[in-house]
């Protein structure tokens, strides 16, 4: 598993440099606007794209056909992408939470809720996206990505109309359990992807 992660790191090395530059640019914008949510949203989506980009590199190099001849299982191959995804997601959310604490002067409770929101949303997006990528490939998956991200945004926009009442107590309760729910969905997604990949002809 460590070797698979190291392989992805070398593949993504050039992307990581560009990612760092983007994050610095968006951090400057977030500070100027005093809007940490803007930076967190960008960082979250960049983290979502990392395992997808790693899969795209593998497809382009036809690495999967070579990998099955090596002493690694299909479960390990899929698991490495999920581990890569959750590491990037956790890292981006921790960074965003620290920046939010500095920019917004949040209390500890607000800072924790900020982390829960972005970690949960990002993890669930990855959980939906990765099985689709394993099933349809990254080329078709790019169009699916638009739907995965766009449809929830449209639904929320339609729900939140003038006069819409928000139950803040319910939201506060949901935020406390949201990361647990997100991780559970992520684990279920992992097993779905493993099943898909085991049946896939390489």
C-alpha positions in Angstrom: 0.0 0.0 0.0 2.8 2.4 0.9 4.4 1.7 -2.5 1.2 2.5 -4.3 0.9 5.8 -2.4 4.5 6.6 -3.3 3.8 5.9 -6.9 0.8 8.3 -6.8 2.9 10.9 -5.1 5.5 10.9 -7.9 2.8 11.1 -10.5 1.2 14.0 -8.7 4.4 15.8 -7.8 4.1 18.4 -10.6 0.4 18.9 -9.8 1.3 19.5 -6.1 3.5 22.4 -7.0 0.7 24.0 -9.0 -1.7 23.2 -6.2 0.5 25.0 -3.7 0.6 28.1 -6.0 -3.2 28.0 -6.3 -3.7 27.7 -2.6 -1.4 30.7 -1.9 -3.3 32.8 -4.5 -6.7 31.9 -3.0 -5.4 32.4 0.5 -4.4 36.0 -0.4 -7.9 36.5 -1.9 -9.6 35.0 1.2 -7.6 37.2 3.5 -8.4 40.3 1.5 -12.1 39.4 1.5 -12.0 38.2 5.1 -13.8 35.1 3.9 -12.3 31.8 5.0 -15.2 29.8 3.6 -14.0 30.8 0.1 -10.6 29.3 0.7 -12.0 26.2 2.3 -14.3 25.6 -0.6 -11.5 25.8 -3.1 -9.1 23.7 -1.0 -11.9 21.0 -0.6 -12.5 20.8 -4.3 -8.8 20.6 -5.1 -8.5 17.7 -2.5 -11.5 16.0 -4.2 -9.7 16.1 -7.5 -6.4 14.5 -6.3 -7.5 10.8 -6.4 -9.3 11.5 -9.7 -6.1 12.9 -11.2 -4.1 9.9 -9.9 -6.6 7.6 -11.6 -6.3 9.6 -14.8 -2.5 9.2 -14.8 -3.0 5.5 -14.3 -5.4 5.2 -17.2 -3.2 7.2 -19.5 -0.2 5.0 -18.7 -2.3 1.8 -18.8 -0.8 1.1 -15.4 -3.7 -1.2 -14.2 -2.7 -3.8 -16.8 0.8 -3.8 -15.4 -0.3 -3.7 -11.8 -2.3 -7.0 -11.9 1.0 -8.8 -12.8 2.6 -7.4 -9.6 2.2 -8.8 -6.0 -0.6 -6.3 -5.2 -4.3 -7.1 -5.0 -7.1 -5.2 -6.6 -8.3 -4.4 -3.2 -5.0 -2.7 -2.4 -5.1 -0.7 -5.7 -8.5 0.6 -4.9 -7.7 1.2 -1.2 -4.7 3.3 -2.1 -6.8 5.7 -4.0 -9.3 6.0 -1.1 -6.4 6.5 1.3 -4.9 9.1 -0.9 -8.3 10.9 -1.1 -8.9 10.9 2.6 -5.4 12.1 3.4 -5.8 15.1 1.0 -9.2 15.8 2.3 -8.2 15.8 6.0 -5.1 17.9 5.2 -7.0 20.5 3.2 -9.7 20.7 5.9 -7.1 21.0 8.7 -5.4 23.8 6.8 -8.7 25.6 6.1 -9.7 25.3 9.7 -6.5 26.9 10.9 -6.9 29.7 8.4 -10.5 30.2 9.4 -9.5 30.4 13.1 -6.9 33.1 12.2 -9.0 35.1 9.8 -12.5 34.9 11.4 -11.4 34.7 15.1 -13.7 31.8 15.5 -14.4 30.2 18.9 -13.3 26.6 19.4 -16.9 25.4 18.9 -17.3 27.4 15.7 -13.9 26.2 14.5 -14.8 22.6 15.1 -18.1 23.0 13.2 -16.3 24.7 10.3 -14.0 21.6 10.1 -17.0 19.2 10.3 -18.9 21.0 7.5 -16.1 20.9 4.9 -14.7 17.5 5.8 -18.1 15.9 5.7 -19.1 17.5 2.4 -15.7 16.8 0.7 -15.6 13.2 1.9 -19.2 12.5 0.7 -18.4 14.0 -2.7 -15.4 11.7 -3.0 -17.5 8.7 -1.8 -19.9 9.3 -4.6 -17.4 10.2 -7.2 -14.8 7.4 -6.9 -17.0 4.4 -7.6 -18.2 6.2 -10.7 -14.6 6.8 -11.8 -13.8 3.1 -11.3 -16.9 2.1 -13.3 -16.9 4.6 -16.2 -13.3 5.8 -16.3 -12.0 9.4 -15.7 -12.9 10.7 -19.2 -16.6 10.0 -18.8 -16.3 10.7 -15.1 -15.4 14.3 -15.7 -18.9 14.9 -16.9 -20.3 13.0 -13.9 -18.2 15.2 -11.6 -20.2 18.2 -12.8 -23.4 16.5 -11.8 -22.1 15.2 -8.5 -21.2 18.8 -7.5 -23.8 20.7 -9.4 -27.0 18.8 -8.5 -26.7 19.2 -4.7 -26.0 23.0 -5.2 -29.1 23.4 -7.3 -31.2 21.4 -4.8 -30.0 23.5 -1.9 -30.6 26.7 -3.9 -34.2 25.6 -4.6 -34.9 24.6 -1.0 -33.6 27.9 0.5 -36.2 30.3 -0.6 -37.5 33.5 1.2 -39.3 32.4 4.3 -37.4 29.2 4.6 -37.0 28.3 8.3 -33.7 26.9 9.5 -33.7 24.7 12.5 -30.3 25.7 14.0 -30.5 23.2 16.8 -31.0 20.4 14.3 -28.1 21.7 12.2 -25.9 21.9 15.2 -26.8 18.3 16.1 -26.2 17.1 12.5 -22.8 18.8 12.4 -21.6 16.8 15.4 -22.3 13.5 13.8 -21.7 14.5 10.1 -18.0 13.4 10.0 -19.0 9.9 11.4 -21.8 9.6 8.8 -19.3 10.8 6.1 -16.7 8.3 7.0 -19.3 5.5 7.1 -20.4 6.5 3.6 -16.8 6.6 2.5 -16.2 3.0 3.8 -19.3 1.8 2.0 -18.1 3.5 -1.1 -14.7 1.8 -0.8 -16.4 -1.7 -0.8 -18.5 -0.7 -3.8 -15.4 0.4 -5.7 -13.6 -2.8 -4.8 -16.5 -4.9 -6.1 -16.5 -2.9 -9.3 -12.8 -3.1 -9.8 -12.7 -6.9 -9.1 -15.2 -7.4 -11.9 -13.5 -5.0 -14.4 -11.6 -6.5 -17.3 -8.2 -4.7 -17.6 
